[in-house]
Amino acid sequence: MIPVVPPTSRRLVLLPVALAILAGATNPSPSAEVPIRLIVRGDDMGSSQASNEAALRCFKDGVMRDVEVMAVGPWFPEAARLLRENPGLDAGLHLTLTSEWDNVKWRPLTTAPSLVGRGGYFRPMIWPHPHYGKEGALKEQPWKLEEIERELRAQIELTRREIPHLSHLSDHMGFQALGPDVVALVKRLAVEYGLAVDPEALGVRGVGWDGKPEAPSQKVFSFVRVLEGLAPGTWLFVDHPSLDTPEMRAVHHVGYEAVAIDRQGVTDAWTSPAAKDVVRRRGIRLIGYRDLVAPSESRRPGREGAPVRDGPSGLGRPL
């Protein structure tokens, strides 16, 4: 015979069970695993044809899911077309106020006499450099904030027209070091145009090469070691993929001569079978900046946040 439990007793018996279910729903088990998410970000798309080609290669056959494009770069038209054809590659605008290479230069999109040097090109550096002197350093010039704002707006508006899925801003060579007024300006423009993403505020941590690899093969092994060591959480790895072509061998500045070899190594590392194997085996989620915010929020003007800068300290090369 099955005993009959009075209604009041049944409620008393079921109450602890219900509370236990609710507790489980609101307090996940301590063993619940936090995923490993990784943003592999490639800078300087649009600066060369080799950089454009490498960006597509690192996206289609590699682990890169975010690229920063330079609106003033000589190869920007091709870069914009490639990005329109590949909307799965998250795109950020690499706002630019310098032109560092010795054999190829770019100019502002606007009339900005306080931002240019000889020939009307952007100056090569933000900070003074022994080779270029004060004349080559934007920070040493009487630059005008209104000219910077006009130029940055022109770069943003051109890029938004050409790349509809543009999601965020970053700054080339860390030009926000010019001063707090420039920092405030870039943040204001990012919010105004709905392109503000603040990875640091969202818990993203920076990670760079393991050691100081120089040869392409060394970069492959270094990157694999980094992937093997990633802990749960969201990480950002920044560098500049390109190809070892005659075009890139002609690109350099004092102190950074082996550009083609160095940047070919980045491409090799980001497309290596060994790196892709680690990503699959460890279940690393490859994401872009737009994945850090809700889709409905990522492009809405007025969203709070700050534009990302040219990579966390110590990540890759600053140029």
Secondary structure as GFF3:
##gff-version 3
##sequence-region A 1 319
A	DSSP	alpha_helix	7	26	.	.	.	ID=ss1
A	DSSP	beta_strand	36	45	.	.	.	ID=ss2
A	DSSP	alpha_helix	49	60	.	.	.	ID=ss3
A	DSSP	beta_strand	66	69	.	.	.	ID=ss4
A	DSSP	alpha_helix	76	85	.	.	.	ID=ss5
A	DSSP	beta_strand	90	95	.	.	.	ID=ss6
A	DSSP	three_ten_helix	113	115	.	.	.	ID=ss7
A	DSSP	three_ten_helix	118	120	.	.	.	ID=ss8
A	DSSP	three_ten_helix	134	136	.	.	.	ID=ss9
A	DSSP	three_ten_helix	138	140	.	.	.	ID=ss10
A	DSSP	alpha_helix	145	162	.	.	.	ID=ss11
A	DSSP	beta_strand	166	171	.	.	.	ID=ss12
A	DSSP	three_ten_helix	172	178	.	.	.	ID=ss13
A	DSSP	alpha_helix	180	192	.	.	.	ID=ss14
A	DSSP	three_ten_helix	200	202	.	.	.	ID=ss15
A	DSSP	beta_strand	205	206	.	.	.	ID=ss16
A	DSSP	alpha_helix	216	229	.	.	.	ID=ss17
A	DSSP	beta_strand	233	239	.	.	.	ID=ss18
A	DSSP	alpha_helix	246	249	.	.	.	ID=ss19
A	DSSP	alpha_helix	259	271	.	.	.	ID=ss20
A	DSSP	alpha_helix	273	282	.	.	.	ID=ss21
A	DSSP	beta_strand	285	287	.	.	.	ID=ss22
A	DSSP	three_ten_helix	289	292	.	.	.	ID=ss23
A	DSSP	alpha_helix	295	298	.	.	.	ID=ss24
###
